[in-house]
Amino acid sequence: MPLEVSEKEFAVIREIHNNHLPDQRTIATRTGISLGLTNLIIKKLIKKGYVKAKQLNQKKIQYLLTPKGFSEKAKKSYNFTVKTINMLTSIRKAIQKLISEYTRKGFDVFELSGGGEMMYIAEIAFKNTLNVKYTIKPENNGRDNNAVITAISSETGQKTSMDLIDYLSDSGLLIW
């Protein structure tokens, strides 16, 4: 059974990889982990074979990733990337489902307002939904990381709005 690397262990591995001569204090500061816990994590990573320590002088130790450590870093980074892409795809599909639900209820014009990353994901969802009229109204100069979809019926003039963070949270896609 492969050994699982915790998030804190991975943060230490990443810092050792990114820093030419990291000492424990620097690793602790940059990862936000206490110095004592950093020491324990490094010892554990050495024992697992992900890191090796090289004595440079009486006071200085150099930490290096082993090939196993590089492999674990690459695997964990790849898995994180795949997980992120899958989540973005799920969010886009959920937004497209919302658009379809509104369309079935007779809403045929949409306004997308807000800013930040959620606005970009929503815009992609609209672009990938065929035969839907929409306009974009950026607000807050992109500082607000949310988007609101307003559905309008051109026949009745009825309007309804949905905050995407609330919608995605209720759908179980976003957990706060």
Backbone torsions as a table, in degrees:
resi	resn	phi	psi	omega
1	MET	NA	127.7	-179.4
2	PRO	-67.8	146.0	177.1
3	LEU	-74.7	135.9	179.3
4	GLU	-91.1	134.2	178.6
5	VAL	-98.1	126.4	180.0
6	SER	-73.1	167.6	178.8
7	GLU	-61.6	-39.9	179.3
8	LYS	-68.0	-40.0	176.3
9	GLU	-62.8	-41.6	179.1
10	PHE	-64.6	-37.5	177.6
11	ALA	-62.0	-39.3	178.1
12	VAL	-68.2	-44.2	177.0
13	ILE	-57.4	-46.6	-179.6
14	ARG	-61.2	-42.1	-179.0
15	GLU	-68.1	-39.7	176.8
16	ILE	-63.0	-39.8	178.7
17	HIS	-66.5	-39.5	-174.1
18	ASN	-83.8	-13.3	-174.6
19	ASN	-117.7	126.8	-175.6
20	HIS	-60.1	-49.9	179.8
21	LEU	-130.1	70.0	-176.7
22	PRO	-75.6	138.5	169.7
23	ASP	-106.5	167.5	-175.1
24	GLN	-61.3	-37.0	-179.5
25	ARG	-64.2	-43.4	178.5
26	THR	-64.7	-44.0	178.8
27	ILE	-60.0	-45.6	-179.5
28	ALA	-60.8	-46.0	-178.4
29	THR	-63.3	-46.8	-175.5
30	ARG	-72.8	-25.6	179.7
31	THR	-95.8	-13.3	-178.2
32	GLY	76.2	20.5	179.4
33	ILE	-104.5	142.9	179.9
34	SER	-60.8	155.6	-178.6
35	LEU	-61.8	-42.6	179.5
36	GLY	-62.7	-43.5	178.9
37	LEU	-68.4	-36.5	176.9
38	THR	-59.3	-43.3	178.7
39	ASN	-59.9	-46.4	179.3
40	LEU	-63.3	-41.8	-179.6
41	ILE	-63.7	-43.8	179.9
42	ILE	-61.9	-43.2	177.7
43	LYS	-60.3	-41.7	179.5
44	LYS	-65.1	-41.8	179.7
45	LEU	-66.6	-34.4	176.1
46	ILE	-65.8	-44.4	179.8
47	LYS	-62.6	-37.7	178.9
48	LYS	-74.9	-15.8	179.0
49	GLY	92.1	13.6	-179.9
50	TYR	-88.1	-25.2	-176.0
51	VAL	-133.7	146.8	170.5
52	LYS	-126.0	152.1	-179.7
53	ALA	-111.4	136.7	179.9
54	LYS	-124.8	122.4	-179.5
55	GLN	-76.2	115.4	179.0
56	LEU	-86.2	-42.5	174.4
57	ASN	-153.9	-170.1	-175.0
58	GLN	-59.8	-31.2	-175.8
59	LYS	-109.8	-13.0	-171.3
60	LYS	-114.5	127.9	176.0
61	ILE	-118.3	135.7	176.3
62	GLN	-103.4	131.8	177.7
63	TYR	-104.4	133.2	-178.2
64	LEU	-131.2	145.3	173.8
65	LEU	-78.8	138.9	173.6
66	THR	-84.2	169.4	173.7
67	PRO	-54.4	-36.9	177.0
68	LYS	-64.0	-38.0	178.1
69	GLY	-66.7	-43.2	176.4
70	PHE	-60.8	-42.4	-179.6
71	SER	-62.4	-43.8	179.7
72	GLU	-63.7	-41.2	179.2
73	LYS	-62.2	-45.5	179.8
74	ALA	-63.7	-43.7	-179.2
75	LYS	-63.2	-45.9	-178.4
76	LYS	-65.4	-41.2	178.4
77	SER	-63.5	-43.4	178.1
78	TYR	-61.2	-47.1	-179.7
79	ASN	-61.6	-39.5	177.7
80	PHE	-63.5	-42.9	180.0
81	THR	-62.9	-45.6	179.3
82	VAL	-62.4	-43.5	179.4
83	LYS	-61.3	-42.2	179.4
84	THR	-64.4	-45.9	179.5
85	ILE	-61.6	-42.8	179.0
86	ASN	-63.0	-39.5	179.2
87	MET	-66.5	-43.9	179.0
88	LEU	-61.8	-39.5	177.5
89	THR	-63.9	-42.8	178.6
90	SER	-63.5	-40.8	178.5
91	ILE	-64.7	-44.4	178.4
92	ARG	-59.9	-44.3	179.9
93	LYS	-65.1	-37.6	178.5
94	ALA	-65.4	-38.7	178.2
95	ILE	-67.5	-40.5	177.2
96	GLN	-64.2	-35.7	176.1
97	LYS	-64.0	-42.0	177.6
98	LEU	-61.0	-44.0	178.4
99	ILE	-60.4	-43.7	179.2
100	SER	-63.2	-40.9	178.9
101	GLU	-62.1	-44.4	177.9
102	TYR	-63.6	-40.5	-179.6
103	THR	-63.0	-42.8	178.2
104	ARG	-62.5	-27.4	179.9
105	LYS	-86.1	3.7	175.3
106	GLY	99.3	3.7	176.0
107	PHE	-84.6	129.7	-174.3
108	ASP	-126.4	-2.3	177.2
109	VAL	-129.8	139.0	-176.8
110	PHE	-128.9	145.1	172.0
111	GLU	-119.1	134.4	178.0
112	LEU	-115.2	121.0	-179.0
113	SER	-131.2	156.0	179.7
114	GLY	131.9	-149.5	-178.6
115	GLY	-167.7	178.2	176.3
116	GLY	77.4	-165.5	-174.5
117	GLU	-63.7	-37.8	-179.3
118	MET	-62.4	-35.6	177.6
119	MET	-62.5	-42.3	179.9
120	TYR	-65.1	-42.4	179.3
121	ILE	-64.2	-42.9	178.8
122	ALA	-63.1	-40.8	178.7
123	GLU	-61.4	-41.0	176.8
124	ILE	-62.6	-41.0	178.5
125	ALA	-60.7	-43.1	178.6
126	PHE	-65.6	-42.6	-179.4
127	LYS	-62.5	-29.8	-179.3
128	ASN	-92.3	5.4	177.1
129	THR	-106.8	117.4	-174.6
130	LEU	-73.0	148.7	172.9
131	ASN	58.2	37.2	177.7
132	VAL	-119.9	127.2	177.3
133	LYS	-89.8	129.5	178.3
134	TYR	-148.6	154.0	173.6
135	THR	-126.2	155.1	-179.0
136	ILE	-113.3	130.3	178.0
137	LYS	-125.4	87.8	179.6
138	PRO	-64.7	141.2	179.1
139	GLU	-131.5	162.1	175.5
140	ASN	58.6	23.6	179.4
141	ASN	51.7	32.7	177.5
142	GLY	75.9	7.1	-178.0
143	ARG	-79.6	-28.6	179.4
144	ASP	-82.5	125.5	-176.9
145	ASN	-92.8	53.4	177.9
146	ASN	-147.3	166.9	177.2
147	ALA	-139.2	151.3	177.3
148	VAL	-124.6	132.0	175.3
149	ILE	-102.8	125.5	174.0
150	THR	-110.7	121.9	178.8
151	ALA	-100.7	135.1	-176.2
152	ILE	-127.6	136.8	173.3
153	SER	-95.2	116.2	-179.9
154	SER	-69.9	-19.7	179.7
155	GLU	-78.1	-47.1	-174.9
156	THR	-104.1	-15.9	-176.8
157	GLY	80.8	0.7	179.8
158	GLN	-65.0	140.8	178.6
159	LYS	-127.0	144.7	172.2
160	THR	-145.3	143.2	-177.8
161	SER	-121.1	150.0	178.7
162	MET	-135.9	122.9	173.9
163	ASP	-75.3	123.0	-173.9
164	LEU	-68.5	-35.5	177.8
165	ILE	-61.5	-45.0	178.3
166	ASP	-62.8	-45.4	-178.9
167	TYR	-60.9	-47.0	-178.1
168	LEU	-70.1	-32.8	175.6
169	SER	-66.4	-45.0	178.4
170	ASP	-63.7	-29.9	179.1
171	SER	-78.4	-10.0	-179.6
172	GLY	86.6	5.1	-180.0
173	LEU	-81.1	-31.0	178.5
174	LEU	-116.1	130.4	178.6
175	ILE	-120.9	126.1	-177.8
176	TRP	-105.4	NA	NA
